[in-house]
Amino acid sequence: MSLTHEARGTASRAANSKSLELLARAGFIGYGVLHLLLAWLALQVAFGNSSGENSQAGALEELASQSFGAFLVGAIGVGLVAMAIWQALEAAVGHQAEQGRERVFERLVSVGRALTYLYFAYTAYKVVSGANASNADSSQQLTEKLMDSTGGRLLVGLAGLAVLGVGLGMIYHGWKKKFEEHLKTGEMSPSVRRISRRLGMAGYISKGIAYGIAGFLVITAAVTYDSEKARGLDAALRTLVEQSYGPILLTLVALGIAAYGAYCFVQFRYRKV
């Protein structure tokens, strides 16, 4: 029992580290830049000017191709690692204000966020090191391997349901303005809070739509045994633009993703870390 208490104490001290807080806050800047670039790529798809991959990896590769881009991608990667550590600590000893099932749920969400930030940090590392960082290729290859194994199509279908669930959760999170629970709203002026609310709602709902479409495509891949549909966000954006009024709908989604990028800058200042 003493070892458990000692481990929790160590985790709590790490969670209260000022250096970690500063790095995590800086990570929101990088995460915001990543979403702004992703929004720009989505607009390219909407207007038929896209030639590369339209995903987080594509956004980082676009940034890396600019002057000092590799340094910026590396800095974003470091910030994402800090955010992953912060969320891992939140999963271990955080969310003290919640109790019971609500705390368990929030800790599980923190686990998901930590894994997401680590994945994007690894993608940033691959971009800087010159390796193939394609999210779409990785998703398709993994889907192919799974579907060729026993019970693989079921696993792919369940993964698609999970991604679809994440998308729906984001839409709910944005519509109900649940994101405000993690902000220091008491320190905001009325105008800043109003802008923050609008950015958060637009950002979470738009990301939820994109993830929901991606999840649906993964489910479709499992049902039709077509791994090419399981190419993540890139496939979701391209599928959306092919629908009736697709360019208009995708433009709205892109603007929403840009809103989330701007919301990340709000989190840099006002997020409870």
C-alpha positions as a printed Julia matrix, in Angstrom:
273×3 Matrix{Float64}:
   0.0     0.0     0.0
   2.86    2.36    0.84
   4.37    1.77   -2.59
   1.03    2.73   -4.17
   0.83    5.92   -2.12
   4.44    6.73   -2.97
   3.78    6.21   -6.68
   0.71    8.44   -6.51
   2.7    11.08   -4.68
   5.41   11.0    -7.32
   2.8    11.28  -10.08
   1.11   14.17   -8.29
   4.38   16.05   -7.94
   5.1    15.49  -11.63
   1.61   16.68  -12.53
   2.23   19.9   -10.61
   5.55   20.56  -12.36
   5.71   24.12  -13.66
   8.02   23.08  -16.49
   5.57   20.41  -17.64
   2.73   22.92  -17.49
   4.63   25.4   -19.66
   5.51   22.71  -22.21
   1.94   21.44  -22.28
   0.6    24.95  -22.83
   3.13   25.47  -25.62
   1.86   22.2   -27.07
  -1.54   23.81  -27.59
   0.11   26.36  -29.87
   1.58   23.58  -31.99
  -1.69   21.67  -31.95
  -3.47   24.82  -33.12
  -1.0    25.34  -35.98
  -1.5    21.69  -36.97
  -5.26   22.17  -37.23
  -4.94   25.42  -39.17
  -2.74   23.64  -41.72
  -5.21   20.75  -41.83
  -8.02   23.22  -42.49
  -6.0    24.69  -45.36
  -5.53   21.23  -46.89
  -9.26   20.55  -46.53
  -9.99   23.77  -48.43
  -7.66   22.57  -51.19
  -9.76   19.41  -51.47
 -12.96   21.49  -51.53
 -11.68   23.59  -54.44
 -10.12   20.65  -56.31
  -6.5    21.72  -55.81
  -5.32   18.87  -53.6
  -2.47   16.63  -54.72
  -1.08   15.28  -51.43
  -2.44   13.58  -48.34
  -5.03   15.53  -46.4
  -4.38   14.47  -42.84
  -2.34   15.49  -39.83
   0.71   13.89  -41.46
   0.07   15.86  -44.66
  -0.2    19.08  -42.65
   3.12   18.4   -40.9
   4.8    17.54  -44.19
   3.5    20.78  -45.68
   5.0    22.7   -42.76
   8.3    20.8   -42.97
   8.71   21.83  -46.62
   8.93   25.52  -45.63
  11.96   27.45  -44.39
  12.77   26.34  -40.82
   9.81   23.98  -41.2
  11.63   20.91  -39.89
  12.55   22.81  -36.71
   8.93   23.88  -36.23
   7.66   20.33  -36.77
  10.19   19.11  -34.19
   9.03   21.78  -31.73
   5.41   20.73  -32.28
   6.44   17.13  -31.61
   8.06   18.08  -28.29
   4.94   20.0   -27.26
   2.75   17.03  -28.15
   4.91   14.72  -26.04
   4.48   17.12  -23.1
   0.72   17.12  -23.66
   0.74   13.3   -23.74
   2.63   13.16  -20.42
   0.21   15.67  -18.9
  -2.81   13.64  -19.98
  -1.2    10.4   -18.79
  -0.76   11.98  -15.36
  -4.35   13.2   -15.48
  -5.4     9.61  -16.14
  -3.31    8.39  -13.21
  -4.06   10.93  -10.47
  -6.12   13.74  -12.01
  -9.78   14.72  -12.27
 -10.07   15.01   -8.51
 -13.13   17.28   -8.82
 -15.18   14.42  -10.3
 -16.34   11.37   -8.4
 -17.45    7.84   -9.2
 -18.28    6.95  -12.79
 -17.73   10.49  -14.0
 -14.13   10.44  -12.77
 -13.55    7.02  -14.32
 -14.91    8.31  -17.63
 -12.73   11.44  -17.55
  -9.64    9.37  -16.75
 -10.36    7.07  -19.69
 -10.77   10.11  -21.93
  -7.36   11.31  -20.72
  -5.88    7.95  -21.73
  -7.33    8.43  -25.21
  -5.95   11.95  -25.44
  -2.51   10.82  -24.28
  -2.4     8.13  -26.98
  -3.61   10.6   -29.61
  -0.94   13.17  -28.73
   1.74   10.47  -28.7
   0.63    9.26  -32.13
   0.84   12.75  -33.6
   4.2    13.3   -31.89
   5.46   10.1   -33.51
   4.12   11.32  -36.84
   6.06   14.56  -36.36
   9.2    12.53  -35.63
   8.75   10.52  -38.83
   8.28   13.72  -40.85
  11.49   15.23  -39.44
  13.46   12.0   -39.92
  12.3    11.66  -43.53
  10.38    8.4   -43.01
   7.01    7.66  -44.59
   4.61    9.44  -42.21
   1.39    8.82  -44.15
  -1.56    8.37  -41.79
  -3.69    7.18  -44.71
  -1.21    4.52  -45.86
  -0.7     3.27  -42.3
  -4.45    3.02  -41.73
  -4.99    1.16  -44.99
  -2.09   -1.26  -44.41
  -3.22   -2.04  -40.87
  -6.76   -2.64  -42.11
  -5.48   -5.01  -44.8
  -3.49   -7.04  -42.26
  -6.4    -7.24  -39.85
  -8.93   -8.27  -42.48
  -6.64  -11.07  -43.65
  -6.53  -12.54  -40.14
  -9.15  -14.62  -38.36
 -11.85  -12.37  -37.0
 -10.05   -9.39  -38.5
 -13.07   -7.93  -40.27
 -14.95   -7.93  -36.98
 -12.07   -6.08  -35.31
 -11.97   -3.54  -38.14
 -15.72   -3.05  -37.83
 -15.43   -2.53  -34.07
 -12.6    -0.04  -34.64
 -14.83    1.82  -37.07
 -17.62    1.91  -34.5
 -15.14    3.29  -31.96
 -14.03    6.07  -34.32
 -17.66    6.81  -35.17
 -18.38    6.98  -31.43
 -15.51    9.42  -30.95
 -16.94   11.6   -33.7
 -20.4    11.58  -32.16
 -18.85   12.31  -28.77
 -17.06   15.34  -30.19
 -20.29   16.64  -31.69
 -22.06   16.22  -28.33
 -19.08   17.77  -26.51
 -19.25   20.82  -28.76
 -23.03   21.18  -28.88
 -23.36   20.98  -25.09
 -20.33   23.25  -24.61
 -18.75   20.66  -22.31
 -15.3    21.96  -23.26
 -15.87   25.0   -21.06
 -15.54   22.77  -18.0
 -11.8    22.57  -18.71
 -11.28   26.32  -19.1
 -10.61   29.03  -16.54
 -13.74   30.87  -17.6
 -13.66   33.03  -14.47
 -10.52   34.71  -15.79
 -12.11   35.55  -19.14
 -13.76   38.79  -20.11
 -17.32   38.43  -21.49
 -16.11   39.0   -25.06
 -13.28   36.45  -24.78
 -15.65   33.87  -23.3
 -18.16   34.48  -26.09
 -15.49   34.05  -28.79
 -14.05   31.0   -27.02
 -17.5    29.38  -26.88
 -18.14   29.93  -30.58
 -14.72   28.63  -31.6
 -15.04   25.58  -29.36
 -18.52   24.69  -30.61
 -17.59   25.09  -34.28
 -14.3    23.25  -33.79
 -15.57   20.21  -31.91
 -18.66   19.76  -34.08
 -16.63   20.0   -37.31
 -13.98   17.58  -36.07
 -16.75   15.26  -34.93
 -18.29   15.26  -38.41
 -14.91   14.43  -39.99
 -14.19   11.63  -37.51
 -17.73   10.3   -37.85
 -17.33   10.0   -41.62
 -13.92    8.33  -41.15
 -15.45    5.82  -38.73
 -18.31    5.08  -41.12
 -15.8     4.44  -43.93
 -13.85    2.01  -41.75
 -17.08    0.13  -41.02
 -17.82    0.11  -44.76
 -14.31   -1.24  -45.42
 -14.98   -4.15  -43.06
 -18.38   -4.92  -44.62
 -17.22   -4.65  -48.26
 -13.7    -6.03  -47.67
 -12.25   -2.89  -49.27
  -9.28   -1.54  -47.31
  -8.94    1.5   -49.6
 -11.92    3.04  -47.82
 -10.05    2.88  -44.51
  -7.68    5.77  -45.16
  -8.67    7.86  -42.19
  -9.21   11.58  -42.39
  -7.95   11.85  -45.97
 -10.65    9.46  -47.19
 -13.29   11.19  -45.06
 -12.57   14.6   -46.6
 -12.49   13.23  -50.13
 -15.74   11.32  -49.56
 -17.45   14.43  -48.25
 -16.46   16.54  -51.25
 -17.94   13.93  -53.62
 -21.45   14.35  -52.17
 -24.16   16.75  -53.33
 -23.05   20.25  -52.31
 -19.84   18.53  -51.18
 -17.47   21.47  -51.79
 -19.73   23.75  -49.74
 -20.05   21.21  -46.92
 -16.31   20.54  -46.88
 -15.58   24.27  -46.85
 -17.76   24.59  -43.75
 -15.97   21.65  -42.11
 -12.6    23.19  -43.0
 -13.62   26.48  -41.42
 -14.72   24.56  -38.34
 -11.35   22.8   -38.13
  -9.69   26.21  -38.42
 -11.94   27.37  -35.58
 -10.65   24.49  -33.47
  -7.1    25.56  -34.31
  -7.91   29.05  -33.06
  -9.57   27.51  -29.99
  -6.26   25.79  -29.19
  -4.71   29.25  -28.81
  -7.44   30.04  -26.28
  -6.52   26.84  -24.44
  -2.89   27.95  -24.34
  -3.94   30.78  -22.07
  -7.03   29.53  -20.26
  -6.89   25.7   -20.16
  -6.78   24.18  -16.68
  -3.4    22.43  -16.61
